[in-house]
Each structure stands twice: as C-alpha cells, then as structure tokens.
Amino acid sequence: MRQSSNRNLSMVMDLYELTMANGYFNDGDKQVKVAFDVFYRRNPDRGGFAIFAGLEQIIEYIEDLHFSKEDIEYLRSLNTFTADFLIYLENFKFSGDIYAFPEGTVMYPNEPIITVVAPLIDAQLVETAILALVNHQSLVATKTRRIVKAAAGKAVSDFGARRAHNMDAAVYGARASYIGGASGTATVLAGQMFGIPVSGTMAHSWVMYYQDEYEAFKHYAENYPDNTVLLVDTYDTLKSGIPNAIKVAKEVLEPMGKRLKGVRIDSGDLAYLSIRTRKMLDEAGLEDCKIIVSNSLDEYTITSLNNQKARIDSYGVGERLITGASSEYSDDNISLLGAVYKIAAVEKDGVFEPRIKISGNVEKITNPGLKKVYRIYDANGKAKADLLATAEEEVDLAKEFRFVDPEMPWRNLYFTDCTAKPLQMKIFENGKRVYELPTLEEIRAYVTRQLEEEIWEEEQRFVNPHRHYMDMTPAYYEMKMGLLHNSRKQ
C-alpha cells in the first residue's frame, strides 16, 4: 500500500537533471550508457556503520516513473527545453539496470550502495529521488538502531510524527525506525501501510479537560480497560499522578477484573521519578504495571538512565529518532547521512571506461569504474572487511588472497580462511524489476541478525567505534591509481 496511489513523484528532481538531459538529447547522446554509484562519505553521529533503508520506495518510484501531460506543460512553460525533448519525455520509461544492497544491509562509507547502469538520460533523471529516499530512511534506521542498542532489550517506540519534517517524513520515518529495531509506532498511517504495530496512550489535554486528574484517569480506564496506560506528569508525578493512577487501578479496573497496564512519565528527572514510581506501584501490589518514559530521548540519554539504574520498561522516542538528529553530546551539529550520486563509468565501443572525480579533499575522490563489492567474513562468521574489485574479477578466497589497504598500500596483506559475499543484487534489468521484495519483517530481522552475529561489537560503540576496513583488490587499486596519475597530465 502506498501513501497515495495517484501521486506522481516523477518531477521530484533538481532542474539541472532536466537541463543536462535536454543537452544530452540535443547532442545525440541519449543512448550512451553510463554507470552512477550511490555512496556516502561519513557515518552519522560519528558511528561505526549505517543501515541501508528506502529500497522499496526507490523501486516504487522507478516503476512509476513517467511524465504526465501536466508535467510536460509545466516544463514547456519554462521556455528552457526543446520541443523534441519534451516529446521524448511524454513516452519516457526507465530502461536501465539497477544494482543495490538488500534493504537493511549494514553499510559503510565509500562503497556503492546502489549502482545505476543505464542510458545517460535515464541515469541522470533519477538522481534526486534516489538520494532523497536513501538519505532519509537510512538516517532514521541508523539512528533508531543506536537508540535500540542503548535501550538494552527494553522496547523503543516511535513517537515522532508531530516533530517530523513533514507527513511523508513521519510515515516513511516510522517505516525506517521499524527496520532499525523500534517495536512500533504511534503513527496510524504507517501502521496501516506497512503493518507496523501501533500504540499510544493519552495527551496532557485529556487530563486537563476534566475537572481533576482522577476523573480523567477514571474515564480513560472505563473506555480502555484492557489497555489502560495513564500519563501521570500533568500536575505532579509523585504527589498526584501516581496516587491517582493507583486509585483508578484499585477502584475502577480491579472490580472489572482488569489490571493497570502502565504509566507514562513525560517530564522531569526520569531516573529519579521512575525509581520512586516503581516503589509506589510495587507497594500497591501493581508489580506488573509498566513504566514508560518519553521526553527528548536519544541513545545517550537512555544510556545515562540505565547507568543510574532507572526503573523503566519502555521508551517512547520522538524528535531525535524521527529526524535522525545528532545528540547534544555528539561532535556533529547536523543530522545527515549525505549520500551522493557520482558517475563512475561511461560506455565507449561496448566497454565501460572508468571515470574518477578528483578533489583537493581526499575524502571526495571517488572510487571509479564498474565494480563489485564484497563483504569478507573470517572463519567465525564475523565481517572482517569490505572489498572493492573490478567488475571483471572473480574473487576466490579458497586460498590465500592478497588485498590492498588503500590507506597503507605498502603493506603486504592477505585474507586467509575467509569467505566473501557479494553485496549488490540486481534489482532492475532493462527497466523491468527482477528482484523479489522481502517483507518488512524480513528486513527488520536481517538487520538484527547482522548486528548480533556478523558485525563486531567494537564497531557498534557510540564513542570511538572501530573503523570497518574498506579494502581493494590489487587490480582495482592499480586501476584507481592509474586514473589519478594520468589526471596530472591533463
């Protein structure tokens, strides 16, 4: 199910994609094939990895890519494009190949998450939409996983819709948060579209509407006796909220044969209040009543609460999750994945010639050419490194395999007793989808399996994580160095 079945997103693109496409068309280059890679340069929050999300929506976008009559008329009104190019767009359908990591794959900087191999115009027009989808959902999935890790087995729910950047961000952010490990969402449309468990309690306005707090709690319990969770911090958590919650549990719910399911605290010193609340509930015989907290939580706040031995059963996380915002404790001051879309090869006489972007900033020099990317596993099944190879190479680790660390190329390095798994899968071939989409539950389970079984715990630290190695085969390294050396002659 899509958010709107009749919404055409084909015009979600930067103007320069169309002006370049128009120029290519006029110059007779529309059938030249090229390869573009999607990759990012730095992990969010200075973390050790990121999680790839948004592939399903990319597939939906590619399959629906077309220009309506209204689109063509608008483009004509800009007085920028030739009449023949607009006629070409009237019948446009994506006709290329797309390769991508399976959604939910743990990923690292500077490796090709997605590769588009397509006619030049096709490859150019899809840039903005692909990046928007990758950057948003991957950022939220990654942030959520950090928060889930900090929660140490306690449930984390997405409470962020009202703080999301817009309605799409709320819905697809909820999807990404579920991939990242959230147990559910408060966003109803996300539950309807994706089958994510939905949950919610009450707002402060419910409590304030009634004459007193007890009356508000009583009415809520009578309406929802099987799922009564009371918001206890509207006036005074310990002097009013918890005593009134206990009173409702005893006077309203227990005579009905029901139990108070939980209380939620949304302000104040959450460690102190949760400890005191747990003691009060237990003394009242409500040991099974859960304590839920919210209020600007993130991975660092939750870690601090755990260190203070807070008595919290689950977390409702809002703006820091749904926006992927960097923590106030982080050195970063923006929330960003920063995936980019760079040309890697151009076909000439049936052969793809590599292209490389050179910059004064070393991190902005691209990895050129058509390539393969492998995840290398040691004998214990742990991910040892990722490996870039040329498209023509066959990586055989049945015997000792020499590789190059591009940051220390003078070292003699070998993989021994290792296995290699190619990471990219073919998603589209000649514009037709050839990939069977996994379910959201399968994607979510895939994330968990990788992080629990394959990815080193040292890479999952919040502070100073171990850097995952990005190695190259000797052939790939020599090809890249050759392009760099030859560029000096130009």
N, C-alpha and C positions, 0 to 999 in steps of 0.2 A: 504494500500500500504506500502511495506517495502522498506528500502533504497536499498537493493539488494536481490532479491528473491532467488538467487543461492548461497548466502554466508552462510556457515556453521559455527556457533559460538560455537559448542559443545566443542571445545578444549580450550575455554576461561575458564581456571581453573588453580589453583595452582597445581604444581606437587604433593604436598603432598596428595591432594584429590585422585589422582590415586594410589599413593603408599599405602595409607591406604585402598582404595577399593581392591587393589590386595591382601593385607594382610587379609582382612576380607574374601575375596573369598577363599583364600587358607586354611583359618581356618574353612571354612564351615559355616560362619556366614551371608551369603548374604541374607538370608530370615528373619533374625531377624528384627523386626520393631522398629523404634526409632522415636522420635519427636525432631525437632530442631526449635528454635524460632529465628526470626529476630527482633532485637530491637536496639535502640541507647541509649546512656547514658546522652547526654547533648544537649540542643537546640543550633543550630548555632547562632553566634553573641550574645550569652547570652540572646536570646529572650525567649518569653513565650511559644512557640509552634513551631511545624514544620508541613509541609504539605506532605502527602504521595503521591508520583508520581512514575511512571515507571511500574505499574502493567501490563499494556497492553503488554509491551515489555517482561516482565517476562513470560507471558502466551505464547507469540510467541516463546520464547526460549524453554520453556518446551515442547510445541507441536512439535517442530522441532528437539528435542534432539536426535542425533544419531551420530555414528562414521563411517566415510567413509573409503574406502579402503586405501586412502592416510593417514588418521589418524592412522589407525592400523599399517601400515608400518612404520610410523614415531615412534610410540610407541615401536614397535619391535626393531627399531634401537637403542633405549636407553639401551637395554640389562638389563632392570630392572624388567620386568613383565613376568609372566609365560605364556606359550603358551595357556593353558586352559582359563586363564583370558582374553587374547586377543580375543579368540574365543567367549567368553561370551560378550565382548564389541561389536563384529560385529553385534549382534542382539539386542543390548540394546535399550530399550524404557523406559521412566519414567513410573512407575506403582503405584505411591503412591497417597496420598491425600494432597491437599494444601488448607489452610485457610488463608484469608487475609482481611485486612480492604478494603473497597471500595476505589478505587483510588480517591484522592482529600480529604480524611479524615484528619481533623486536629488531630495531634498525639502528644504524649508526651513521655518523656524518660521512659525507663524500662518497657514498655508494649509491648506485642507480636504483631507487625505489621503483620507479616506473620508467620504461623506455618506449617512446612513440617512434615507430618506423613507418613513414607514410609519405605520400606526395607532399611537396613543400607547403602548399596552401592548407591542406588538411592538418598538418602538424602545427602550423602557425596559429590557426584559429582556435585550437583547444587549450592554449596555454593558460589563460586566466582562470577558466573554470576548474581545470585540474588542480592548479595551485591553491585556489580558494578552498576546495574540498579537502585536499591533503593537509593544508596548514591548519585549518580549524579543527577537524576531528582528531588529527594526530596529536595536536597540542592538548586537547581536553582529555583524550585517552591516556596520554603520558602523565599529565598532572593527577588524574584520578588514581592511577596506579601508585604514585608516590603517596597519596593520601591513604589509600587502602593498605599499603605496606606499613605506614605509621600506625594505623588502627589495630594492627597485630591480631587479626582474626575477628574483631568486632565489626558489625555491619556499618557500611557507609552508604548513605542515600543522597541522591542528587536533589537538592532543594533550591536550585539556582535559577529557575526560569525567569523570575522577575528582575534578576540582575544581569541576564544575558544581553548581548549586544542587539539582538532583535529576536523576532519569533522563530525564524529559521535556526538561529544560533541556539535557542532554548531547546528546540525539538531534536536537532541533529547533535547538539552537545549532550543531551541525555543519552542518545544512542552511543556516542563515543564514550561517555562515562561508564556505561554498562559494559562495553568492550574492555575498558580499563579496570573493571572489577567492582564497580558500585553494585549494591544489591538491588537497587530500584530507583525510581524517580517519583517526584511529585507532579511531573508534567503529564497531564492526561493524554494529550495527543501523541506523545512519544509512546505511552503505553498502548494506545490504540493502533498506531502504525507498526510498531516493532515488537509488540508482545512483552515489553518490559514490565515487571511488577510495579504497580503504583501504590503509593502510600501517602498519608497526610493526617494531620491532627486538626488543629483549630488555629485561628489567628487571635491576637490580642483583642481585636474588635469584638469577637464573640463574647469574651469575658466582660468587656467594658459595656456592651449593650445592655446587659442585665443589671438589676439594682445592686447585686452583690456577687462576689465570686462564687460562693456556694451555690447560689441559684443557677449561675451559668454552668457550673460543673454538673449540677443535677440534671438540667435539661439535656446536656450533651450525652450524659450516661444513659438517659432514658431513650434517646434517639439511636444510640450506637452501643448497646450493652455488650455486644460481643467484641468490640474493638475500641474500648474507651481509653484514649490517651489524652491526658489533661495538661494544658500549658499552664505552668504554675508560677511564672515570674512576673505577671502583670502588675502586681502590687508589692508583695513581699514574699519571696520564695519560702523561707523557713517559718515565718510567723503567720502567714496567711495561706499561701498556695498549697503547701504540703499538708497542713492540718485540714484544709477543706477537701483536698483530694482523698485523704484517709476517711474523712467523714462520709463522702459520697460512696467510697468503696464499701463502708460498713452499712450505711443506711439505705442506699439505693441499689447497689449491684449485688451484694451478698444475699439479700432477701429474694433476688431474682435467680440465685444460683450462679451468678457471674462473678468474675474477678476483674479488678482494675488492671488493665494490660500494661499501662506505662504512664510516666510523667515526662514532660519535656521542659528543659530549662534553656532559655534563650538569651540570658544576660548574666552579668556578674562574674564572680570568681568561680569558674566551673569546677575546678578541683575541689575547693572547699565546700561548695554547695552540694556537689554530688556525694561527697563523703557524709555530710550531715544528713542529706536526704535519704541515703541508703540506711543509715542508722535509724531514722524515724520510721521508714517504711517497714524495716525488719521488726522493730519493736511493736508495730501494729499488726504483725502477722502477714505482711504483704511481701514476703521474700521473693515472690515470683514477679513482682511488679518491676518492669524495666525502666531504666533511666536513660533518656535520650537527650542529647545536647545539640545545640546549634549556636550560631553567632560568630561569623567571620573566621571559621576554622580553616586550617591548612595542615600540611604534613608536620610542620614544625610545632604548631600549637598542640596538635594531637600527641606528638612525641613528648612534649613537656607535660601534658596531662597524665600520660602514662607514667612518666618518671615521678610524678607527685602522687602516684597510686590513687588517682581519681576512680571513683566507682561509677563508671559509665558503660552502658551496654551497647549503645549505637550512636552514630554521628549523622547529623543532617548537615551537609556541606553545601554552601551556596555560591557566592560570587567568586571565591578563589578557585573553585572547581570548574564552574561553567564558563569562565573566561580564561582559564589556564593561567591566572595571574601569578607572577612571581611573588614570593613571600617577602615581607619586610626584612626578613633575616637573610635574604639572598643578596649577592652582589649585583644581580641583574635588576634593572629598573623597568623592564618591559616584559610583557608576555608574548612570546614569539617562538615559532618553530623556524620560519624563514626558509622554507623550501623554495628552490629556484628551478627554472626550466631553461636548459642550455643546449645549444646544438652540439652534437658530438661527432657527426659524420655526414658526408654528402656523397651520394652515389654518382659515379662517373664511369661510363662504359661498363656498367654492370658490377663495379667494385665500389664498396663504400670507403671513401678516403677519410681518415680521421681529421677532426678539427679540434683545436685547443684554444681556450681563452687564456690569455696571459695578463697578469696584473702585477702592479707593484706590491700588492698584498698577497703573500704566498698562499693564504687560505682561499683566495679567489681564483687561483689557477685550476682549471677544470681537469678532470680525467677524460681523455679523448677517446674517440673511436667506438665502434660496436664492441661490446664486451660482455663477458659473463661474470657473475658474482656468486661466489660460493661461501657457505659457512663451513668452517673446519672444526671438527669435533675430535677431542682426544679419546683415548681408549675407554675413559669413564663416561663418555657421552656429554662432556662439558664443551661448550663453544669456546674454542681456543683463539680464533681469529676469523676475520672475513678476508676473502682473497679475490682480487680482480685478475681476470685473464682475458686474453684476446678472444674474439668470437670464434676463431678457428681452432683454438687449443682444446685438447681433451685433458682434463686434469685427472691423473691416475695416482691415487695415494696408496696403491697396493705395495709400493716400495717407497723408499726414502725419496722425498720430494723437495727440491731446492726452491726457495722463495726469496723475495726481496722485501725488507722493511724500508719503505721509501724515505723514512726519516733518518735511517742509518744504513744506507745502501752498501757500505763497505764490509758489513758483517756477512759471514758465511752462515746461512740459516737453513734448516731443513725441518720439514714435517715428518715425523716417524710415528708409526702406529696410530695413524689418524684416518678419518673418513671425511669426505666432502659432500655437501648437499647443495645443489644449485638453488638459488633463492627466487629467481624470477620464473613466473609461469606465463604462458601465452594466454592472453585474455581475449584479444580480437585478432582475427585473421581476415584480411581483405574486407574489413568493415563489419564482419559477422562475429558475434560472440561465440567463442569456442570453450568457454570456461563455465563450469557449474558453480554457482554461488553457494557458499556454505551458509548455514543458518547463523543467526546472531549468537545463539547459544554455543555453537561450534567455534565461532571466532573467539568468544569470551574464554572458552575452555582452552583454546590454543594459546592465548596469552598466558594464562596461569601455568600451563604445562611448561612453556619455555622458561618462565622465570623461576619456577620451582625445580626444574630438572636440568636445564641446559645452561642458563646464564649464571655466571659466577656471582656469589653474594657480594663480593668486593665491588662489582660493577653497579650494584644496587644501593650502595651507600648514598646518603643525601649530600654529604660533605666529602670532598676529595675522592670521588669514586675512581676505581681502577679504569684506565683507558683501554678500551677494546681495540685490539690491533687491526689495522687495515693494511693488509699486505698485497703484494703483486707478484705475479709470475715474472721470471726474468724477461720473457718475451714482451710482456705488457710494459714492464718498466723501461726496457730499451726503446720501445716504440714511443713512449711518452717523452723520454729524454731526447730522442731524436727530433721530435717536433719542437721541443724547447730550444735545442741547439740551432736548428735550421731557422727558427724565428729571428735569431740575431742577425741573419744575413739580409733580412728584408728591410 
